[in-house]
Each structure stands twice: as structure tokens, then as C-alpha cells.
Amino acid sequence: MNYLEFFSMLPEISLLGIFVLIFIFDLILPTGHARHYFHSFVCLLMPISIYTCLISCGKEQTLFGGMYYSNSMIAFVKAILAFGSTIVLLQSHSWLKHTSNTFYKQGEFYILLLSTLVGMFFMISARHFLLFFIGMELASLPLACLVAFDKYRHHSAEAGIKYILSSMFASAVMLYGISFLYGTTGTLYFDDMVAGLNGSAMQIFAMVLFLAGLGFKISLVPFHLWTADSYQGAPTVVTAYLSVISKGAAVYTLFVILTKVFAPMTGEWQLMLYIMTVASITIANLFAIKQRNLKRFMAFSSISQAGYIMLAVISGSLQGMTALVFYVVVYIVANLAVFGIIEVLGQDNDRIELTRDHCKGLYKTNPKLSFLMTLALFSLAGIPPFAGFFSKFFVFMSAFEAGFLVLVFIALINTVISLYYYLLIVKAMYIETSETPIPTLKSDNFARTSFVICLIGIVFLGICSIVYTNIDKLAF
């Protein structure tokens, strides 16, 4: 093995370098006022990771005998995930220094978060099932620790247990399916496995097990039951990270494996995705209407959004890949804006269980937060001219051109349902009143920076969506 190939993995090496610097900085940093500079240090380092991903665009490389692969699209997706992680870090500052969280070590939070990001990078670049599985576990296990990070609060510990047990079961099911694939093809390399697939009963069963395992990571119905409880119990910043960054990496990886490995069985996996997509969109939308807890509401919203993004996956085309990446970018800025506002509202008022009733009259006391929340919800609902409208339009077009007309029609009907429950929050903020509204809040500079980034993303990506479609020129 040529160990110099490790230095060719610029995105992963940059993250590992940041990982080591944070570890050393946290080890030698004395307690006291110097710790307040730690978060600034970390947030300044993350753009380095984004930059290393972007300079990798245009470079196609295959390392370690074909186990690791990178090209322009993969490097761009990694940059998107690093960008989203930076927003999460900006939103986490106030929570980490909150008086009730003084027992936390910030370094532990940063190290766990970066560990998951490194694992996702390996998942995306994997062209061998062993590297893929290692990356998936590296991303999943630290996430369980992050979900249970509020160790002195019962709901966080419960959510962590539910997440790790469900994740272990999903990983075991997936590994069982991969073993069937290896037994029938004699290889774990993606490119070599294609030649050995003939659509036998064992291989179809293996594909079902694989989809079940990765469907858990994406929160697709019927593998979604852990989502609401884990989202509700986890710290809000962790829930935000879990809902967008983890899901984005899993969706891209699913697209690659289905189109690269299971290409000879396209009809079979498209049928399975068809059923899962319809179930995810419909069931999640119906359950979201009944949710009053904001984090559980956003949990079912994320399940519904996962169903919409499957429209791009099921097409299996380059246009679907383009729509998928654009959808992930838009979903990151819109969803993180909502979760950032939930974090500000819940933390400053010490409300662990924020409900829709807490949003009543919010516009009168916090007009700026209400305005950003409205734009983010409109984007998630797909209202023009915001970015969410174009992201949904592109995934609908990719599925339509692939021949899934009925599926697109069902998704359009469900879009109307989703618009209804998003508008319930807007109605509470602007029309309904409360005898005890949330008082006027002032977020810190880090949170305000993240809100500005999300606002620019929601508006700018909507206006410039036509230009953004040039991303299809990147090689897949």
C-alpha cells in the first residue's frame, strides 16, 4: 500500500487536522475566560475544510486500489456538508455556554461532530462496501453520543438509547444484506459487483436489507419510528445536524450505490423506492398536522422532505443527481434556520418542550425571528420565489422525465397538505395572540451570523436557481 495516497484525500485530511488541533487546544486550554475564544477558533477552522473540498473540484482520483474515489461532484457535496456543519457550530455557541450547560466540555462536542463528518466523507467517496460500512459506523456512533449529550436530562438520555439501539439494528440488517451480495458476487468493489448481479432471489433479498438499513439513516417510512423521539429528546443543535447533514450524506450515498451497484436491478429498487416514497410523504404529512411540539413537528417534516428527495433518487439520472444536490443545499439553509430559531426561543426561556402555542404573538415581540421563520417555512413548503420552490420543482421534473407521472401527482397533492401545516406556525406567529408571549430576545453574534447565512441562502438560491442548474456540468 502506498501510504502517500492518504495525503491525496484533502477533505478528510483537513478535517483530521482540525480534529487534532481542537484536541490539543482543548487539552491545554485553561478554564476561565480563554474558553470563550474556543468557539471562534473552531468556526474559523471550518472554512478551511470547505476550501479544501472546493479546490478538489475538477480532480478525479482513485485511491487504495479503487476503494476510494473522488471527483468534482463528490468534492462539491463534501463542501456542502462542511458548510452546513459550520452553520450548526455557529448556532451551538450560546447553548454550549449556557449556565445550565457549564459541566460540558466544548471540545468533546466539536470532536464528536467532526468525527461524524469524517465518516460521512468516507461514505460519499467509498467505492467498496467495507469502506462504506466503516464510514457509516464512524458517522453513526458519535451521533448517538451527541443525541445523549444532555446527560443530566432524562429525555436526552432516552433519545440516545433509542437512537443507538435502532442504529445498531439497522447496521446489522445492512451488513447481513452486504454479506449476501459478497456471497453471490465474490467481491465488495462497486464496479466489480455489477457484473455478478443477475437479479436472483437472494440478491433481491440482499437489496431489500440494504435499503432497510440505509432507509433508517434517511428516516424513510417504515424505518422512521425512531425519528420523532430522538429529535425531541436530543439537544436542538444536534437535532438540526441530524436532520440535514446526516440525511444529506446518506441520500447521496444511496443514489450512488443504487445507480452504480444495483444498475442491473433498476426495476426492482425503483418499485421499492416508489412505495417508500409515497408512504413517507403521505404518512409524515398527516402526522405532522397533529404535532404541537415543535421538534416533533420538524421531525415529521424531515421525514416528508426525505420522501420528496427520493423523487430525485428514483429517477436514477444525471438530472436527478443535479436536483438531489440542489435540494440538499436548500434544505440545509431552510431547516437550519428553523432549528436555529427554535434553539434561541427554547434556550433563553428555559423551555425544553416548545409547542406551537409558544409561537402565538411572536411577531409582536420578535419580528425579525418571525420573519426569518416565515421565509424558512415558506421555502420548506415550496412557495415561490423562495429556493424551496425550485428544489421541489427540479426533483419533480427529474421523476416526471423518468416516467413516474403518478408519483409526481401524489407528491404534488401532498405539497398542498404540507403547506397547510407549515402555515399553522405562520398563523400562530402573526394572527393568534397569547396572554404570556415569548419576550423580546437577543441572540448572540454567532447565531445572528448563521441566520444571515440562512436568509441569504433561502433568497439568493431562489433568485439564482437558473444559474445554479449549471451544476449538472460537473462529472458524476
C-alpha positions in Angstrom: 0.0 0.0 0.0 1.2 3.5 -0.9 0.7 5.5 2.3 1.3 8.7 0.5 -2.1 8.3 -1.0 -3.6 9.4 2.3 -2.4 12.9 1.6 -4.4 13.0 -1.6 -7.6 12.9 0.4 -7.6 16.7 1.0 -11.1 17.0 2.5 -10.6 14.2 5.0 -7.0 15.3 5.9 -8.2 18.8 6.5 -10.9 17.6 8.9 -8.4 15.3 10.7 -6.0 18.2 11.0 -8.8 20.3 12.6 -9.7 17.4 14.8 -6.1 17.2 16.1 -5.8 21.0 16.7 -9.1 21.0 18.6 -7.9 18.1 20.7 -4.6 19.8 21.6 -6.3 23.2 22.1 -8.9 21.6 24.5 -6.2 19.7 26.4 -4.0 22.8 27.1 -6.7 25.4 27.4 -7.2 26.5 31.0 -10.7 27.0 32.3 -11.9 30.6 32.5 -12.3 33.4 30.1 -10.0 31.9 27.5 -12.6 29.2 26.8 -14.8 31.9 25.2 -12.3 32.1 22.4 -12.5 28.3 21.7 -15.7 28.6 19.6 -14.3 31.4 17.5 -11.2 29.2 16.9 -13.3 26.3 15.7 -15.6 28.4 13.5 -12.5 29.9 11.8 -11.1 26.5 11.1 -14.2 25.1 9.4 -13.9 27.3 6.3 -10.5 25.6 5.7 -12.3 22.3 5.3 -14.8 23.9 2.9 -11.9 25.4 0.9 -10.1 22.1 0.7 -13.3 20.5 -0.6 -13.8 23.2 -3.3 -10.2 23.0 -4.5 -10.7 19.3 -5.0 -13.4 20.0 -7.6 -12.1 19.2 -11.0 -9.8 16.5 -9.8 -10.8 12.9 -10.4 -8.8 10.4 -8.4 -9.0 6.8 -7.4 -7.0 5.6 -4.4 -6.3 2.4 -2.5 -7.0 0.1 -5.4 -10.4 1.6 -6.2 -11.8 1.7 -2.6 -11.8 5.5 -2.5 -13.0 7.7 -5.4 -13.4 11.4 -5.7 -14.5 13.8 -8.5 -16.0 17.2 -8.8 -19.5 16.3 -7.7 -18.3 14.4 -4.7 -16.0 17.2 -3.6 -18.8 19.7 -4.0 -21.2 17.6 -1.8 -18.5 17.4 0.9 -18.2 21.2 0.7 -21.9 21.4 1.2 -21.8 19.2 4.3 -18.9 21.1 5.8 -20.8 24.3 5.1 -23.9 23.0 6.9 -21.8 21.8 9.8 -20.3 25.3 10.1 -23.8 26.8 10.5 -24.6 24.2 13.2 -21.4 25.2 15.0 -22.4 28.8 14.9 -25.8 28.1 16.4 -24.3 25.9 19.1 -22.2 28.6 20.8 -25.0 30.1 23.0 -26.2 26.6 24.0 -22.7 25.4 25.0 -22.0 28.4 27.2 -25.5 28.5 28.8 -25.5 28.4 32.6 -27.2 25.0 32.7 -24.5 23.5 30.5 -21.4 24.5 32.4 -20.5 20.9 33.0 -19.9 20.4 29.3 -16.5 20.4 27.7 -16.8 22.1 24.4 -14.0 20.1 22.9 -16.0 16.9 23.3 -18.9 18.3 21.3 -16.6 19.5 18.5 -14.6 16.3 18.3 -17.8 14.2 18.2 -19.3 16.4 15.5 -16.1 16.3 13.3 -15.9 12.5 13.8 -19.3 12.1 12.2 -18.4 14.4 9.4 -15.2 12.4 8.6 -17.4 9.3 8.5 -19.8 10.9 6.1 -16.9 11.9 3.8 -15.8 8.3 3.6 -19.3 7.1 2.9 -19.6 9.5 0.0 -16.2 8.6 -1.5 -16.5 4.8 -0.9 -16.4 2.5 -3.9 -16.0 -0.6 -1.7 -18.6 -1.8 0.8 -16.1 -2.2 3.6 -15.0 1.4 3.4 -18.7 2.4 3.1 -19.7 0.5 6.2 -16.7 1.8 8.2 -17.7 5.4 7.2 -21.3 4.8 8.1 -20.4 3.5 11.6 -17.9 6.3 12.1 -20.8 8.7 11.4 -23.4 6.9 13.4 -21.7 6.1 16.8 -20.6 9.6 17.6 -24.1 10.8 16.6 -25.5 8.6 19.4 -23.2 10.4 21.9 -24.4 13.8 20.6 -28.0 12.8 20.9 -27.4 11.9 24.5 -25.2 14.9 25.2 -27.6 16.5 27.7 -26.6 13.7 30.1 -28.4 15.2 33.1 -31.7 15.4 31.3 -33.8 12.3 31.1 -35.2 12.9 27.6 -31.8 13.3 26.0 -30.5 10.0 27.6 -33.7 8.2 26.4 -33.3 9.6 22.9 -29.7 8.5 22.8 -30.6 4.9 23.8 -33.4 4.8 21.2 -31.1 6.1 18.5 -28.2 3.7 19.3 -30.3 0.6 19.6 -32.2 1.4 16.3 -28.9 2.3 14.6 -27.3 -0.9 15.7 -30.2 -3.0 14.4 -30.2 -1.1 11.1 -26.5 -1.6 10.7 -26.8 -5.3 11.4 -29.5 -5.7 8.8 -27.5 -3.8 6.3 -24.3 -5.8 7.0 -26.4 -9.0 6.6 -27.5 -7.9 3.2 -24.0 -6.9 2.1 -22.8 -10.4 3.1 -25.4 -11.9 0.7 -24.0 -9.6 -2.0 -20.5 -10.7 -1.3 -21.5 -14.4 -1.2 -23.2 -14.2 -4.7 -20.7 -12.0 -6.4 -17.4 -12.7 -4.7 -16.4 -9.1 -4.4 -17.1 -5.9 -2.4 -16.0 -3.4 -5.0 -18.9 -1.5 -6.5 -17.6 -1.7 -10.1 -16.8 -5.4 -9.9 -20.1 -6.3 -8.2 -22.2 -5.1 -11.1 -21.0 -7.9 -13.3 -22.1 -10.5 -10.8 -25.7 -9.3 -10.2 -28.3 -11.2 -12.1 -31.5 -10.4 -10.1 -31.7 -13.7 -8.2 -33.9 -14.1 -5.2 -31.0 -13.9 -2.8 -29.7 -10.7 -4.4 -33.1 -9.1 -4.3 -33.4 -10.0 -0.6 -29.9 -8.5 -0.1 -31.0 -5.3 -1.7 -34.1 -5.1 0.5 -31.9 -5.5 3.6 -29.6 -2.8 2.3 -32.4 -0.4 1.6 -33.8 -1.1 5.1 -30.5 -0.2 6.7 -29.9 3.0 4.8 -33.6 3.9 4.9 -33.2 4.1 8.7 -30.5 6.8 8.2 -32.7 8.8 5.9 -35.8 8.3 8.1 -37.9 6.8 5.3 -41.2 5.1 6.2 -41.5 2.4 7.6 -38.0 2.9 9.2 -38.9 6.2 10.7 -40.2 5.3 14.2 -37.1 6.5 16.0 -37.1 9.9 14.4 -39.7 11.9 16.5 -38.5 10.6 19.9 -34.8 11.2 19.1 -35.4 14.6 17.6 -37.5 15.7 20.6 -35.0 14.4 23.2 -31.7 15.5 21.6 -30.3 19.0 22.1 -31.7 21.3 19.4 -28.4 21.9 17.7 -27.8 18.1 17.5 -31.3 17.6 16.1 -30.5 20.2 13.4 -27.3 18.4 12.5 -29.0 15.0 12.5 -31.9 16.3 10.3 -29.8 17.8 7.5 -26.2 16.9 7.4 -26.5 13.2 8.2 -29.5 12.9 5.9 -27.8 14.6 3.0 -24.8 12.3 3.2 -27.0 9.2 3.3 -29.2 10.3 0.4 -26.2 11.0 -1.9 -24.7 7.6 -1.0 -27.9 5.8 -1.6 -28.1 7.4 -5.1 -24.6 6.3 -6.0 -25.0 2.7 -4.8 -28.4 2.2 -6.4 -27.2 3.6 -9.8 -23.7 2.1 -9.7 -24.1 -1.2 -8.0 -27.7 -2.2 -8.5 -28.0 -0.9 -12.0 -28.9 -4.4 -13.3 -31.8 -4.4 -10.9 -33.2 -1.0 -11.6 -36.8 -2.1 -11.9 -36.7 -3.8 -8.5 -35.3 -0.9 -6.5 -37.4 1.6 -8.3 -40.5 -0.3 -7.2 -39.4 -0.4 -3.6 -38.5 3.3 -3.6 -41.8 4.1 -5.2 -43.7 2.5 -2.2 -41.4 4.0 0.4 -41.6 7.5 -1.2 -45.4 7.5 -1.3 -45.6 6.2 2.3 -43.0 8.7 3.6 -44.6 11.8 2.1 -48.2 10.9 2.9 -47.8 9.4 6.4 -45.4 12.1 7.6 -47.6 14.9 6.3 -50.7 13.5 8.1 -48.8 13.1 11.3 -47.2 16.5 11.2 -50.6 18.2 11.2 -51.3 16.7 14.7 -48.0 17.7 16.2 -47.9 20.6 18.7 -44.4 20.1 19.9 -42.1 22.0 17.5 -39.3 19.5 17.4 -41.6 16.6 16.8 -43.3 18.7 14.2 -40.0 19.2 12.5 -39.2 15.5 12.8 -42.2 14.6 10.7 -41.4 17.5 8.3 -37.9 16.0 7.8 -39.5 12.6 7.0 -41.7 14.2 4.5 -38.7 16.1 3.0 -36.8 12.8 2.8 -39.7 11.4 0.7 -39.6 14.4 -1.7 -35.9 14.0 -2.2 -36.4 10.3 -3.1 -38.1 11.6 -6.3 -34.6 12.6 -7.5 -33.1 9.2 -6.4 -35.8 7.1 -8.1 -35.1 8.8 -11.5 -31.6 7.4 -11.5 -30.4 10.1 -14.0 -27.9 12.8 -14.1 -30.7 15.3 -13.9 -31.8 13.5 -10.7 -28.3 13.8 -9.3 -28.4 17.6 -10.0 -31.8 18.0 -8.4 -30.7 16.0 -5.4 -27.6 18.1 -4.7 -29.6 21.3 -5.1 -32.3 20.1 -2.8 -29.8 19.2 -0.1 -28.3 22.8 -0.3 -31.7 24.4 0.0 -32.9 22.0 2.7 -29.8 22.8 4.8 -30.3 26.6 4.9 -34.1 26.4 5.4 -34.1 23.7 8.0 -31.2 25.1 10.0 -32.9 28.5 10.1 -36.0 26.9 11.7 -33.9 24.9 14.2 -31.7 27.9 15.0 -34.8 29.9 15.9 -36.2 27.0 18.0 -32.9 26.9 19.8 -33.0 30.7 20.6 -36.6 30.5 21.7 -36.1 27.5 23.9 -32.8 28.3 25.5 -33.4 31.9 26.5 -36.7 31.0 28.1 -35.5 27.6 29.5 -38.4 25.9 27.7 -37.4 22.3 27.0 -40.7 21.5 25.2 -41.6 24.3 22.9 -45.0 23.9 21.3 -46.9 25.7 18.6 -48.7 27.7 21.4 -45.3 29.4 22.3 -45.3 30.9 18.8 -48.5 32.8 19.4 -47.9 36.6 19.1 -44.2 36.0 18.3 -44.2 38.7 15.6 -45.1 41.4 18.1 -42.2 40.6 20.4 -39.6 39.2 17.9 -40.4 40.4 14.4 -37.0 39.6 12.9 -37.1 36.0 14.1 -40.7 35.7 13.0 -39.8 37.0 9.5 -36.9 34.5 9.1 -39.1 31.7 10.4 -41.7 32.6 7.8 -39.3 32.6 4.9 -37.8 29.3 6.0 -41.2 27.6 6.4 -42.3 29.0 3.0 -39.1 27.5 1.5 -39.8 24.1 3.1 -43.4 24.3 1.8 -42.2 25.1 -1.7 -43.7 28.6 -2.1 -42.2 30.7 -4.9 -40.0 32.6 -5.3 -38.0 31.0 -2.5 -35.4 28.4 -3.0 -37.6 25.5 -1.8 -40.0 26.0 -4.7 -37.2 25.4 -7.2 -35.7 22.5 -5.3 -39.1 20.7 -5.4 -39.6 21.7 -9.0 -36.3 20.1 -10.0 -37.0 16.8 -8.2 -40.5 16.7 -9.6 -39.1 17.2 -13.1 -36.5 14.5 -12.7 -39.1 12.0 -11.7 -41.5 13.2 -14.4 -39.0 12.8 -17.2 -38.2 9.3 -15.8 -41.8 8.3 -16.4 -43.2 8.4 -12.8 -46.2 10.6 -13.6 -48.5 9.2 -10.9 -45.8 9.5 -8.2 -45.3 13.2 -9.1 -49.0 13.7 -8.9 -49.2 12.2 -5.5 -46.3 14.3 -4.4 -48.0 17.5 -5.7 -51.1 16.7 -3.7 -49.0 16.2 -0.6 -47.4 19.5 -1.1 -50.7 21.2 -0.5 -51.1 19.3 2.8 -47.6 20.3 3.8 -48.4 23.9 3.0 -51.3 23.7 5.5 -49.3 22.6 8.5 -46.4 25.0 7.8 -49.0 27.8 7.6 -50.2 26.8 11.1 -47.0 28.1 12.5 -47.2 31.3 10.5 -50.7 31.8 11.6 -49.7 31.4 15.3 -46.9 34.0 14.9 -48.9 36.7 13.1 -52.6 36.2 13.8 -53.1 34.4 17.1 -52.4 36.1 20.4 -51.2 34.9 23.8 -51.5 36.2 27.3 -47.9 35.3 28.0 -46.0 35.7 24.7 -42.3 35.0 24.5 -40.5 38.2 25.5 -38.1 40.1 23.2 -35.0 38.0 22.7 -31.5 38.9 21.7 -29.3 36.2 20.1 -25.5 36.3 20.2 -23.3 37.2 17.2 -22.7 33.6 16.2 -26.4 32.8 16.0 -27.1 36.1 14.1 -24.4 35.2 11.6 -25.9 31.8 11.0 -29.3 33.4 10.5 -27.9 35.9 7.9 -26.3 33.0 6.0 -29.6 31.0 6.0 -31.5 34.1 4.9 -29.1 34.8 2.1 -29.3 31.1 1.0 -33.1 31.0 1.0 -33.5 34.2 -1.1 -30.4 34.0 -3.2 -30.7 30.4 -4.2 -34.3 31.0 -5.2 -33.5 34.0 -7.4 -30.4 32.4 -8.9 -31.8 28.9 -9.3 -31.4 29.0 -13.1 -27.7 29.8 -12.8 -27.4 27.1 -10.1 -28.5 24.4 -12.5 -25.1 24.7 -14.2 -24.0 22.2 -11.6 -25.1 19.5 -14.0 -21.9 20.2 -15.9 -20.0 18.6 -13.0 -19.0 15.0 -13.7 -20.9 12.3 -11.8 
